[in-house]
Amino acid sequence: MICPKCNAQMETVTYDGLEVQRCTSCQGLWFDVLEKERLAAMEGSEAIDTGDPKVGRFTHDIEATKCPRCDGKMIRMVDPAQHHIWFDSCYSCGGVFFDAGEFTDYKHHDWIGRLKDLFTPEQREEEEPPHPES
């Protein structure tokens, strides 16, 4: 599997029998459908998020366009419980990609996250192009 952000090879990492993919370069994490929720519920699972959050903030601005699992279109999503966490999700297979440090942040709902929410700009949907008048 190839990283949707930096195009490096991804490796399989396992936590308590659950396998996810981690980029060997930027350390972003790929979760197949519902894996992020399952891992978030496991105590200590943030250990798989070994990447530097500073690198994650850099790769965050790179728009992932192709799903590494099925080649489907990736879209930017916002975690409804923590508005400062934006991740990329595949329309087709439902997999998600978190930049380095984001899974740890996603897993921990604390006062620091609420503070980040106050200072995170609102995620805006892409505007539709104007329709030509007939």
WOWODA-V431363 format. One record per residue. N is the residue number from 0. D_LAST is the distance of its C-alpha to the last C-alpha in Angstrom with 1 decimal. Layout:
BEGIN
N&D_LAST  N&D_LAST
END
This chain:
BEGIN
0&46.3  1&44.6  2&43.6  3&39.8  4&40.4  5&43.0  6&43.3  7&47.0  8&48.9  9&49.2  10&52.5  11&53.4  12&55.1  13&56.8  14&57.7  15&59.8  16&58.7  17&54.9  18&53.3  19&50.4  20&49.3  21&49.9  22&48.8  23&51.8  24&50.3  25&48.2  26&49.8  27&46.5  28&46.9  29&45.0  30&45.4  31&44.5  32&43.1  33&45.4  34&47.9  35&47.1  36&48.0  37&51.1  38&52.3  39&51.6  40&53.9  41&56.7  42&59.2  43&59.3  44&56.3  45&54.9  46&57.5  47&54.9  48&52.7  49&54.9  50&52.3  51&52.3  52&49.8  53&49.4  54&48.1  55&45.9  56&44.3  57&43.6  58&42.1  59&40.1  60&37.6  61&37.1  62&34.1  63&35.3  64&32.6  65&34.7  66&37.1  67&40.6  68&41.5  69&38.6  70&36.2  71&33.5  72&31.1  73&32.9  74&31.4  75&33.0  76&34.6  77&36.6  78&39.9  79&39.6  80&43.3  81&43.4  82&40.2  83&41.5  84&41.6  85&38.4  86&38.7  87&36.7  88&36.1  89&35.1  90&32.4  91&34.2  92&38.0  93&38.1  94&40.4  95&40.4  96&41.5  97&43.3  98&44.2  99&47.9  100&49.4  101&46.5  102&48.2  103&51.3  104&49.2  105&47.3  106&50.7  107&52.3  108&50.9  109&53.0  110&53.0  111&51.9  112&48.7  113&48.0  114&48.6  115&46.2  116&43.5  117&43.9  118&43.2  119&40.5  120&37.0  121&34.5  122&32.6  123&28.9  124&26.3  125&23.9  126&20.7  127&17.5  128&15.2  129&12.3  130&9.1  131&6.4  132&3.8  133&0.0
END
